[in-house]
């Protein structure tokens, strides 16, 4: 009986030792040189506006890559209102996130909150738009200046004799608004390119959103009888432009509508012959790569380039 009891005790100690080993092993992996064990880390993703369907491509890519690498991804929606994001950064910090990936609504609103995160050694990667903060791990963005130029060059080939152009801009002061517009105007605007045969007859602000772009375009259609081209700085605004044209009953005017993103909604309109073309940015790559950057940094301190430009191209089919 005594011998049997000793055997039971040995088995019990063996099982207990195995359980303790697994628990301490998980902790060791989590704290070994900054490395994260499977499922042990949290990444906060702050999106400027998930009301924009194309931003879901970026968000879904971050979530998928984060989960693939074992992270929980907390997604915040700024609802295209820069005042929402500072408190979201603070909430993420309080929840103990290991990294922040942010698609900022503007360049300054989250500055103080992100400074606090960086001061607490939380790596920050910005995507699509920059923030005015020192110490950001990396700024990962489409080459918007090149994209704007490509739109202009495509238009020159499409209408070699020129035409009357309306320019619908995004959120004023953001890098995409400045750079897409700057690249486009450097090719099309006679003030910047004396060889251009085009005329910029009007400009409006659509805030990268459908409803404001539709409202602005409705006013412009009432104002201008002769419009050859509309360049909207993203596809969501281009959809708003198309809606305004249809509501005004001017589908047969032959207005060339150009977008920027490569969103499915744009390709649907292109297939219907309503939109002409879109400048494509690779949000799937940008989202996944942003996660790879913070993962490498958290594991062994590897730092990416401070600014990474991702290529862009024109497309009229998916």
C-alpha positions in Angstrom: 0.0 0.0 0.0 2.9 2.3 0.9 4.5 1.5 -2.4 1.3 2.3 -4.3 1.0 5.6 -2.5 4.5 6.6 -3.4 3.8 5.8 -7.1 0.6 8.0 -7.0 2.6 10.9 -5.4 5.3 10.6 -8.1 2.7 10.8 -10.8 1.0 13.8 -9.2 4.4 15.7 -8.9 5.2 14.9 -12.5 1.9 16.3 -13.8 2.2 19.4 -11.5 5.7 20.0 -12.8 4.6 19.8 -16.4 1.8 22.4 -15.8 4.2 24.8 -14.1 6.7 24.4 -16.8 4.2 25.4 -19.5 3.1 28.5 -17.7 6.6 29.8 -17.0 7.6 28.9 -20.5 4.9 31.3 -21.9 6.1 34.1 -19.7 9.7 33.5 -20.7 8.9 33.6 -24.3 7.0 36.9 -23.8 9.9 38.6 -22.1 12.9 37.2 -23.9 14.6 40.2 -25.6 11.2 41.8 -26.3 9.9 38.7 -28.2 6.2 38.0 -28.1 4.8 34.5 -27.7 1.9 33.4 -29.9 -1.2 35.5 -29.1 0.6 37.5 -26.3 0.6 40.9 -27.9 -1.9 43.6 -28.7 -1.7 46.1 -31.6 -4.0 49.2 -31.8 -5.1 50.2 -35.2 -6.6 53.6 -35.5 -8.4 54.3 -38.8 -9.4 57.8 -39.9 -12.7 56.7 -41.4 -14.1 53.2 -41.7 -17.1 54.8 -43.4 -14.8 54.8 -46.5 -15.1 51.3 -47.9 -11.6 51.3 -49.2 -10.2 51.8 -45.7 -11.6 48.4 -44.9 -9.0 46.9 -47.2 -6.3 48.4 -45.0 -8.0 47.5 -41.8 -8.7 43.9 -42.8 -5.1 43.5 -43.9 -3.7 44.7 -40.6 -6.1 42.4 -38.7 -5.3 39.4 -40.8 -1.5 39.8 -40.6 -1.7 40.6 -36.9 -3.7 37.5 -36.2 -1.3 35.5 -38.4 1.6 36.6 -36.2 -0.3 36.0 -33.0 -1.5 39.5 -32.1 -4.8 40.8 -31.0 -5.7 43.8 -33.0 -7.9 46.5 -31.5 -9.6 48.6 -34.2 -10.7 52.2 -33.7 -12.8 54.2 -36.1 -12.1 58.0 -36.2 -15.3 58.5 -38.2 -13.5 61.1 -40.4 -13.3 63.4 -37.3 -9.8 64.3 -36.1 -11.0 65.2 -32.7 -12.0 61.5 -32.0 -8.5 60.1 -32.4 -6.5 61.6 -29.4 -8.8 59.9 -26.9 -8.6 56.7 -28.9 -4.8 56.7 -28.7 -5.1 57.3 -24.9 -7.6 54.4 -24.6 -5.2 52.1 -26.5 -2.3 53.1 -24.1 -4.5 52.4 -21.1 -5.3 49.0 -22.5 -1.6 48.1 -22.6 -1.1 47.8 -26.3 2.3 46.8 -27.5 2.2 48.9 -30.7 0.1 51.5 -32.5 -0.6 51.6 -36.2 -2.4 54.8 -37.1 -4.1 56.2 -40.2 -4.5 59.7 -38.9 -7.4 62.0 -39.8 -5.0 64.9 -39.9 -1.3 65.5 -39.1 -1.6 67.3 -35.8 -4.6 66.3 -33.7 -3.0 63.1 -32.3 0.5 64.6 -31.8 0.4 64.9 -28.0 -1.2 61.5 -27.5 1.3 59.8 -29.8 4.2 61.6 -28.0 2.9 60.0 -24.8 2.8 56.5 -26.5 6.4 57.0 -27.8 7.6 58.1 -24.4 6.3 54.8 -23.0 8.3 52.9 -25.7 5.2 52.0 -27.6 6.2 51.9 -31.3 4.1 53.9 -33.7 3.7 53.3 -37.4 1.7 55.8 -39.5 0.0 54.6 -42.7 -1.4 56.6 -45.6 -1.0 59.9 -43.8 1.8 61.4 -41.7 1.7 62.9 -38.2 3.8 65.8 -37.0 5.6 63.8 -34.3 9.3 62.9 -33.8 10.1 59.3 -32.9 7.6 57.5 -35.2 9.0 54.1 -36.1 8.0 54.4 -39.8 5.6 56.3 -42.2 4.3 53.8 -44.8 2.5 55.5 -47.6 1.5 55.3 -51.3 3.6 57.5 -53.5 0.8 60.0 -53.8 2.8 62.6 -55.7 3.6 60.1 -58.4 0.0 58.9 -58.4 -1.2 62.5 -59.1 1.3 62.8 -61.9 0.1 59.5 -63.4 -3.5 60.8 -63.4 -2.4 63.9 -65.3 -0.3 61.9 -67.8 -3.1 59.5 -68.4 -5.5 62.4 -69.0 -3.0 64.0 -71.5 -3.0 60.8 -73.5 -6.8 60.5 -73.3 -7.5 64.1 -74.4 -4.5 65.4 -76.3 -6.4 68.5 -77.3 -7.1 69.3 -73.6 -10.4 70.1 -72.0 -12.2 71.7 -69.0 -11.3 70.1 -65.7 -12.9 70.1 -62.2 -10.7 69.0 -59.3 -12.4 67.5 -56.2 -9.9 67.6 -53.2 -9.9 65.5 -50.0 -9.3 66.6 -46.5 -7.4 69.9 -46.7 -3.9 69.9 -45.2 -3.4 66.1 -45.3 -0.5 64.6 -47.2 -2.7 62.7 -49.7 -4.7 65.9 -50.5 -1.5 68.0 -51.0 0.5 65.4 -52.9 -2.2 63.9 -55.2 -3.3 67.4 -56.1 0.2 68.7 -56.4 1.2 65.9 -58.8 -1.9 66.3 -60.9 -1.7 70.0 -61.2 2.0 69.9 -62.1 1.0 68.1 -65.3 -2.5 69.6 -66.1 -2.6 73.1 -64.7 -1.2 75.6 -67.3 0.1 77.8 -64.4 2.5 75.0 -63.6 2.9 73.4 -67.0 2.8 75.9 -69.8 2.5 73.1 -72.3 -0.8 71.9 -70.9 -3.9 72.4 -73.0 -6.3 71.9 -70.1 -8.2 74.5 -68.1 -9.0 74.0 -64.4 -12.4 75.6 -64.4 -13.2 74.9 -60.7 -12.1 73.2 -57.5 -14.1 71.9 -54.5 -13.5 70.1 -51.3 -15.1 66.7 -50.7 -13.2 65.6 -47.5 -12.5 62.1 -49.0 -16.2 61.3 -48.3 -19.1 60.5 -50.7 -21.8 62.8 -49.4 -19.7 66.0 -49.4 -18.3 65.2 -52.8 -21.8 64.6 -54.2 -23.1 67.9 -52.8 -20.1 69.8 -54.1 -20.5 68.2 -57.6 -24.2 69.0 -57.6 -23.3 72.7 -57.1 -20.6 72.6 -59.8 -23.0 71.0 -62.3 -25.5 73.8 -61.8 -22.6 76.3 -62.3 -20.9 74.8 -65.3 -22.6 73.6 -68.5 -19.4 72.5 -70.1 -17.3 69.9 -68.1 -14.9 67.4 -69.8 -13.2 65.9 -66.8 -13.6 65.5 -63.0 -10.6 64.2 -61.0 -11.7 63.2 -57.5 -8.7 62.5 -55.1 -10.2 59.2 -54.0 -12.7 56.7 -55.3 -15.3 57.3 -52.6 -15.6 60.9 -53.7 -15.6 59.7 -57.4 -18.7 57.7 -56.5 -20.3 60.8 -55.1 -19.4 62.7 -58.3 -21.1 60.0 -60.4 -24.2 60.1 -58.3 -24.4 63.9 -58.7 -24.0 63.5 -62.5 -26.8 60.9 -62.6 -29.1 63.0 -60.4 -28.6 66.0 -62.6 -29.4 63.9 -65.7 -26.1 64.6 -67.3 -24.9 61.0 -67.9 -24.8 61.6 -71.6 -22.5 64.6 -71.3 -19.5 62.3 -71.7 -17.8 63.6 -68.5 -14.6 61.6 -67.7 -14.5 60.7 -64.0 -11.2 59.7 -62.5 -10.7 58.4 -59.0 -7.8 57.3 -56.8 -7.5 54.1 -54.7 -8.4 51.1 -56.7 -11.6 50.4 -54.7 -14.1 47.8 -55.7 -16.8 50.4 -56.0 -14.7 52.2 -58.6 -14.1 49.1 -60.6 -17.9 48.4 -60.6 -18.5 51.9 -62.1 -15.7 51.4 -64.6 -17.2 48.1 -65.7 -20.5 50.0 -66.2 -18.8 52.6 -68.3 -19.6 55.4 -65.8 -16.1 55.9 -64.5 -13.0 56.0 -66.6 -10.0 55.0 -64.5 -8.5 54.9 -61.0 -5.0 55.3 -59.6 -4.4 52.2 -57.6 -2.7 52.1 -54.2 -1.8 48.7 -52.5 -3.5 49.0 -49.1 -3.3 45.2 -48.6 0.5 45.4 -48.8 0.7 48.6 -46.7 -1.5 47.1 -43.9 0.5 43.8 -43.7 3.8 45.5 -43.9 2.9 47.9 -41.1 2.3 44.8 -38.9 5.6 43.3 -40.0 7.4 46.4 -39.0 6.1 46.5 -35.5 6.5 42.7 -35.1 10.2 42.9 -36.1 10.8 45.8 -33.8 9.1 44.2 -30.8 10.9 40.9 -31.3 14.5 42.2 -31.8 14.5 46.0 -32.1 14.8 45.9 -35.9 13.9 49.4 -37.3 12.4 49.9 -40.8 13.2 52.9 -43.0 11.6 56.0 -41.5 9.6 56.6 -44.7 8.6 54.0 -47.2 6.9 54.9 -50.5 4.7 52.2 -52.1 4.2 52.3 -55.8 1.0 53.3 -57.6 -0.4 52.7 -61.1 -3.4 53.5 -63.3 -6.0 50.8 -63.9 -9.3 50.5 -65.8 -9.9 46.9 -64.9 -9.3 44.6 -61.9 
